[in-house]
Amino acid sequence: QHQEPAKPAVQAPWSTAEKGPLTISAQENVKVVYYRALYPFESRSHDEITIQPGDIVMVDESQTGEPGWLGGELKGKTGWFPANYAEKIPENEVPAPVKPVT
């Protein structure tokens, strides 16, 4: 029974550590898909990106903006582009991330 007071001290680091994985799991819930640009689109404002036919844009489907627009990343720039200017790439056709083969 004498060990009871010590328990909260032992658990204290865990209570703060438990909050950590939540941010990780939230990031894992980000639905990243790839879109292939079909038509050229010239960005008209700082929050849009220019795409060219054949560009592969990484799109975070959890980011929702105006209807008909997708938020994506291309060549290190993030911004919006019209959804109907690109087509979703089926997951089995997505170019695999370049990883060293082990």
Biotite code that builds the C-alpha atoms (Angstrom):
import biotite.structure as struc

atoms = struc.array([
    struc.Atom([0.000, 0.000, 0.000], chain_id="A", res_id=1, res_name="GLN", atom_name="CA", element="C"),
    struc.Atom([2.918, 2.341, 0.636], chain_id="A", res_id=2, res_name="HIS", atom_name="CA", element="C"),
    struc.Atom([3.719, 2.440, -3.088], chain_id="A", res_id=3, res_name="GLN", atom_name="CA", element="C"),
    struc.Atom([0.439, 4.152, -4.010], chain_id="A", res_id=4, res_name="GLU", atom_name="CA", element="C"),
    struc.Atom([1.763, 7.750, -3.747], chain_id="A", res_id=5, res_name="PRO", atom_name="CA", element="C"),
    struc.Atom([4.604, 6.901, -6.136], chain_id="A", res_id=6, res_name="ALA", atom_name="CA", element="C"),
    struc.Atom([2.295, 5.755, -8.908], chain_id="A", res_id=7, res_name="LYS", atom_name="CA", element="C"),
    struc.Atom([1.138, 9.166, -10.153], chain_id="A", res_id=8, res_name="PRO", atom_name="CA", element="C"),
    struc.Atom([4.772, 10.252, -10.458], chain_id="A", res_id=9, res_name="ALA", atom_name="CA", element="C"),
    struc.Atom([5.507, 7.228, -12.613], chain_id="A", res_id=10, res_name="VAL", atom_name="CA", element="C"),
    struc.Atom([2.419, 7.786, -14.737], chain_id="A", res_id=11, res_name="GLN", atom_name="CA", element="C"),
    struc.Atom([2.921, 11.505, -15.232], chain_id="A", res_id=12, res_name="ALA", atom_name="CA", element="C"),
    struc.Atom([5.327, 11.135, -18.167], chain_id="A", res_id=13, res_name="PRO", atom_name="CA", element="C"),
    struc.Atom([2.878, 8.754, -19.805], chain_id="A", res_id=14, res_name="TRP", atom_name="CA", element="C"),
    struc.Atom([-0.026, 11.163, -19.597], chain_id="A", res_id=15, res_name="SER", atom_name="CA", element="C"),
    struc.Atom([1.973, 13.694, -21.603], chain_id="A", res_id=16, res_name="THR", atom_name="CA", element="C"),
    struc.Atom([3.418, 11.045, -23.920], chain_id="A", res_id=17, res_name="ALA", atom_name="CA", element="C"),
    struc.Atom([-0.030, 9.706, -24.731], chain_id="A", res_id=18, res_name="GLU", atom_name="CA", element="C"),
    struc.Atom([-0.893, 12.979, -26.402], chain_id="A", res_id=19, res_name="LYS", atom_name="CA", element="C"),
    struc.Atom([1.988, 12.488, -28.833], chain_id="A", res_id=20, res_name="GLY", atom_name="CA", element="C"),
    struc.Atom([0.665, 9.596, -30.917], chain_id="A", res_id=21, res_name="PRO", atom_name="CA", element="C"),
    struc.Atom([-2.571, 11.473, -31.583], chain_id="A", res_id=22, res_name="LEU", atom_name="CA", element="C"),
    struc.Atom([-0.784, 13.913, -33.858], chain_id="A", res_id=23, res_name="THR", atom_name="CA", element="C"),
    struc.Atom([0.915, 11.016, -35.610], chain_id="A", res_id=24, res_name="ILE", atom_name="CA", element="C"),
    struc.Atom([-2.343, 9.149, -36.164], chain_id="A", res_id=25, res_name="SER", atom_name="CA", element="C"),
    struc.Atom([-3.955, 12.364, -37.368], chain_id="A", res_id=26, res_name="ALA", atom_name="CA", element="C"),
    struc.Atom([-1.205, 12.708, -39.953], chain_id="A", res_id=27, res_name="GLN", atom_name="CA", element="C"),
    struc.Atom([-1.718, 9.116, -41.005], chain_id="A", res_id=28, res_name="GLU", atom_name="CA", element="C"),
    struc.Atom([-5.354, 9.928, -41.689], chain_id="A", res_id=29, res_name="ASN", atom_name="CA", element="C"),
    struc.Atom([-4.293, 12.400, -44.339], chain_id="A", res_id=30, res_name="VAL", atom_name="CA", element="C"),
    struc.Atom([-5.582, 10.874, -47.554], chain_id="A", res_id=31, res_name="LYS", atom_name="CA", element="C"),
    struc.Atom([-2.860, 11.518, -50.079], chain_id="A", res_id=32, res_name="VAL", atom_name="CA", element="C"),
    struc.Atom([-3.765, 10.671, -53.651], chain_id="A", res_id=33, res_name="VAL", atom_name="CA", element="C"),
    struc.Atom([-2.117, 11.496, -56.932], chain_id="A", res_id=34, res_name="TYR", atom_name="CA", element="C"),
    struc.Atom([-3.685, 13.340, -59.812], chain_id="A", res_id=35, res_name="TYR", atom_name="CA", element="C"),
    struc.Atom([-2.343, 13.580, -63.349], chain_id="A", res_id=36, res_name="ARG", atom_name="CA", element="C"),
    struc.Atom([-2.867, 16.940, -64.983], chain_id="A", res_id=37, res_name="ALA", atom_name="CA", element="C"),
    struc.Atom([-4.824, 16.734, -68.227], chain_id="A", res_id=38, res_name="LEU", atom_name="CA", element="C"),
    struc.Atom([-4.868, 20.393, -69.239], chain_id="A", res_id=39, res_name="TYR", atom_name="CA", element="C"),
    struc.Atom([-2.594, 23.347, -68.575], chain_id="A", res_id=40, res_name="PRO", atom_name="CA", element="C"),
    struc.Atom([-3.766, 25.654, -65.818], chain_id="A", res_id=41, res_name="PHE", atom_name="CA", element="C"),
    struc.Atom([-2.049, 28.943, -65.100], chain_id="A", res_id=42, res_name="GLU", atom_name="CA", element="C"),
    struc.Atom([-2.222, 30.065, -61.493], chain_id="A", res_id=43, res_name="SER", atom_name="CA", element="C"),
    struc.Atom([-3.927, 33.424, -61.164], chain_id="A", res_id=44, res_name="ARG", atom_name="CA", element="C"),
    struc.Atom([-3.226, 34.020, -57.494], chain_id="A", res_id=45, res_name="SER", atom_name="CA", element="C"),
    struc.Atom([-0.658, 33.126, -54.871], chain_id="A", res_id=46, res_name="HIS", atom_name="CA", element="C"),
    struc.Atom([-2.760, 30.267, -53.517], chain_id="A", res_id=47, res_name="ASP", atom_name="CA", element="C"),
    struc.Atom([-3.077, 28.458, -56.854], chain_id="A", res_id=48, res_name="GLU", atom_name="CA", element="C"),
    struc.Atom([-0.518, 26.298, -58.631], chain_id="A", res_id=49, res_name="ILE", atom_name="CA", element="C"),
    struc.Atom([0.299, 26.120, -62.319], chain_id="A", res_id=50, res_name="THR", atom_name="CA", element="C"),
    struc.Atom([-0.049, 22.647, -63.785], chain_id="A", res_id=51, res_name="ILE", atom_name="CA", element="C"),
    struc.Atom([0.922, 21.255, -67.166], chain_id="A", res_id=52, res_name="GLN", atom_name="CA", element="C"),
    struc.Atom([-0.475, 18.144, -68.869], chain_id="A", res_id=53, res_name="PRO", atom_name="CA", element="C"),
    struc.Atom([1.279, 15.080, -67.497], chain_id="A", res_id=54, res_name="GLY", atom_name="CA", element="C"),
    struc.Atom([2.228, 16.695, -64.183], chain_id="A", res_id=55, res_name="ASP", atom_name="CA", element="C"),
    struc.Atom([1.703, 14.400, -61.207], chain_id="A", res_id=56, res_name="ILE", atom_name="CA", element="C"),
    struc.Atom([0.192, 16.409, -58.369], chain_id="A", res_id=57, res_name="VAL", atom_name="CA", element="C"),
    struc.Atom([0.128, 15.082, -54.812], chain_id="A", res_id=58, res_name="MET", atom_name="CA", element="C"),
    struc.Atom([-3.321, 15.897, -53.448], chain_id="A", res_id=59, res_name="VAL", atom_name="CA", element="C"),
    struc.Atom([-4.386, 15.792, -49.807], chain_id="A", res_id=60, res_name="ASP", atom_name="CA", element="C"),
    struc.Atom([-8.059, 14.860, -50.028], chain_id="A", res_id=61, res_name="GLU", atom_name="CA", element="C"),
    struc.Atom([-8.644, 15.930, -46.428], chain_id="A", res_id=62, res_name="SER", atom_name="CA", element="C"),
    struc.Atom([-7.999, 19.517, -47.527], chain_id="A", res_id=63, res_name="GLN", atom_name="CA", element="C"),
    struc.Atom([-11.263, 20.884, -48.804], chain_id="A", res_id=64, res_name="THR", atom_name="CA", element="C"),
    struc.Atom([-11.634, 24.288, -50.330], chain_id="A", res_id=65, res_name="GLY", atom_name="CA", element="C"),
    struc.Atom([-13.963, 25.618, -52.967], chain_id="A", res_id=66, res_name="GLU", atom_name="CA", element="C"),
    struc.Atom([-16.101, 22.959, -54.652], chain_id="A", res_id=67, res_name="PRO", atom_name="CA", element="C"),
    struc.Atom([-14.404, 21.809, -57.834], chain_id="A", res_id=68, res_name="GLY", atom_name="CA", element="C"),
    struc.Atom([-10.938, 22.704, -56.591], chain_id="A", res_id=69, res_name="TRP", atom_name="CA", element="C"),
    struc.Atom([-8.227, 20.419, -55.265], chain_id="A", res_id=70, res_name="LEU", atom_name="CA", element="C"),
    struc.Atom([-5.399, 21.374, -52.945], chain_id="A", res_id=71, res_name="GLY", atom_name="CA", element="C"),
    struc.Atom([-2.172, 19.772, -54.027], chain_id="A", res_id=72, res_name="GLY", atom_name="CA", element="C"),
    struc.Atom([1.585, 19.935, -54.085], chain_id="A", res_id=73, res_name="GLU", atom_name="CA", element="C"),
    struc.Atom([3.677, 20.054, -57.233], chain_id="A", res_id=74, res_name="LEU", atom_name="CA", element="C"),
    struc.Atom([7.428, 20.636, -57.439], chain_id="A", res_id=75, res_name="LYS", atom_name="CA", element="C"),
    struc.Atom([7.498, 21.794, -53.836], chain_id="A", res_id=76, res_name="GLY", atom_name="CA", element="C"),
    struc.Atom([4.723, 24.357, -54.266], chain_id="A", res_id=77, res_name="LYS", atom_name="CA", element="C"),
    struc.Atom([1.292, 23.923, -52.735], chain_id="A", res_id=78, res_name="THR", atom_name="CA", element="C"),
    struc.Atom([-1.895, 25.469, -54.005], chain_id="A", res_id=79, res_name="GLY", atom_name="CA", element="C"),
    struc.Atom([-5.289, 24.954, -55.566], chain_id="A", res_id=80, res_name="TRP", atom_name="CA", element="C"),
    struc.Atom([-6.095, 23.797, -59.077], chain_id="A", res_id=81, res_name="PHE", atom_name="CA", element="C"),
    struc.Atom([-9.373, 22.915, -60.829], chain_id="A", res_id=82, res_name="PRO", atom_name="CA", element="C"),
    struc.Atom([-10.420, 19.332, -60.197], chain_id="A", res_id=83, res_name="ALA", atom_name="CA", element="C"),
    struc.Atom([-11.671, 18.883, -63.742], chain_id="A", res_id=84, res_name="ASN", atom_name="CA", element="C"),
    struc.Atom([-8.217, 19.741, -65.129], chain_id="A", res_id=85, res_name="TYR", atom_name="CA", element="C"),
    struc.Atom([-6.768, 16.537, -63.705], chain_id="A", res_id=86, res_name="ALA", atom_name="CA", element="C"),
    struc.Atom([-7.635, 12.884, -63.315], chain_id="A", res_id=87, res_name="GLU", atom_name="CA", element="C"),
    struc.Atom([-7.136, 10.734, -60.259], chain_id="A", res_id=88, res_name="LYS", atom_name="CA", element="C"),
    struc.Atom([-4.492, 8.077, -60.738], chain_id="A", res_id=89, res_name="ILE", atom_name="CA", element="C"),
    struc.Atom([-5.576, 4.602, -59.580], chain_id="A", res_id=90, res_name="PRO", atom_name="CA", element="C"),
    struc.Atom([-3.495, 3.526, -56.595], chain_id="A", res_id=91, res_name="GLU", atom_name="CA", element="C"),
    struc.Atom([-2.003, 0.618, -58.512], chain_id="A", res_id=92, res_name="ASN", atom_name="CA", element="C"),
    struc.Atom([-0.634, 3.042, -61.109], chain_id="A", res_id=93, res_name="GLU", atom_name="CA", element="C"),
    struc.Atom([0.816, 5.570, -58.681], chain_id="A", res_id=94, res_name="VAL", atom_name="CA", element="C"),
    struc.Atom([4.540, 5.994, -59.265], chain_id="A", res_id=95, res_name="PRO", atom_name="CA", element="C"),
    struc.Atom([6.198, 4.371, -56.276], chain_id="A", res_id=96, res_name="ALA", atom_name="CA", element="C"),
    struc.Atom([8.266, 6.635, -54.040], chain_id="A", res_id=97, res_name="PRO", atom_name="CA", element="C"),
    struc.Atom([11.925, 6.204, -54.844], chain_id="A", res_id=98, res_name="VAL", atom_name="CA", element="C"),
    struc.Atom([13.325, 4.090, -52.052], chain_id="A", res_id=99, res_name="LYS", atom_name="CA", element="C"),
    struc.Atom([16.613, 2.216, -51.964], chain_id="A", res_id=100, res_name="PRO", atom_name="CA", element="C"),
    struc.Atom([15.875, -1.447, -52.536], chain_id="A", res_id=101, res_name="VAL", atom_name="CA", element="C"),
    struc.Atom([16.971, -3.445, -49.528], chain_id="A", res_id=102, res_name="THR", atom_name="CA", element="C"),
])
